[in-house]
Amino acid sequence: MSFTIYPAIDMRGGKCVRLLQGDYDKETVYGDSPFDMAKKFANEGADWIHMVDLDGAKDGKRVNDQYVIQAARELGASVQIGGGIRTEEDILHYLDNGVTRVIIGSIAVSNPEFAIEMIRKYGNVIAVGLDAKDGFVATHGWLETSEVRAVDLGRRFADAGAETFIFTDIATDGMLSGPNIEAVRLLAGETGKSVIASGGVSQLADLAKLREYSSEGVAGAIVGKAIYEGRFTVAEALKEVEESC
């Protein structure tokens, strides 16, 4: 199976930022233009760009959507977006404006029936984002933790037809401490679907290690802070996973 690198752009207040373990009070600003950052990543060879509307995740509505749509329309890379997507109108707003994949997260926990309806209606352009603390799904910009286990919810959505999951271990996100590979493999194994790992990637060796499990359904990695901190470039990440094939 292929393994895809997804450079990440987290947006807050129209800027590119990173949060430490999802804490809105622990923010680092890395750029003033989400579109310019997306263009930079695309120019380095990224086939996909992962964008997150942090304001939208917190407020429950689209806030930074204009930057997402600009990237989707003007760049050659495919764009996936998460954050603040609560309604079918939100989904269509992005799909109708060139976005390739829409990620549903909090609404999947609070209203799983709606999520299942959207999965069945729109198919593989819908990805399910499962962000977990100690194995339990967190919602609303990681401000709340549910009593639902990520693997249990994953199985339910896989049975409904979901093909792609994005799994974030909040404990590792922004920590540059290495991804929670076992949790990613567990979700892939339990669902039988593609799982994109998010959180903790700190070095090229982390990507090579994740790539080893592509045959088990580990289909890619979202990379943020390591790129912004200059640990490696998008081009180097792409080269690493190509060489580890």
Secondary structure, DSSP 8 states (H G I E B T S, - for coil): ---EEEEEEEEETTEEEEEETTEEEEEEEEES-HHHHHHHHHHTT-SEEEEEEHHHHHHTS-SSHHHHHHHHHHSSSEEEEESS--SHHHHHHHHTTT-SEEEE-HHHHH-HHHHHHHHHHHGGGEEEEEEEETTEEEETTTTEEEEEEHHHHHHHHHHHT--EEEEEETTTTTTTS---HHHHHHHHHHH-SEEEEES---SHHHHHHHHTTGGGTEEEEEE-HHHHTTSS-HHHHHHHHHHT-
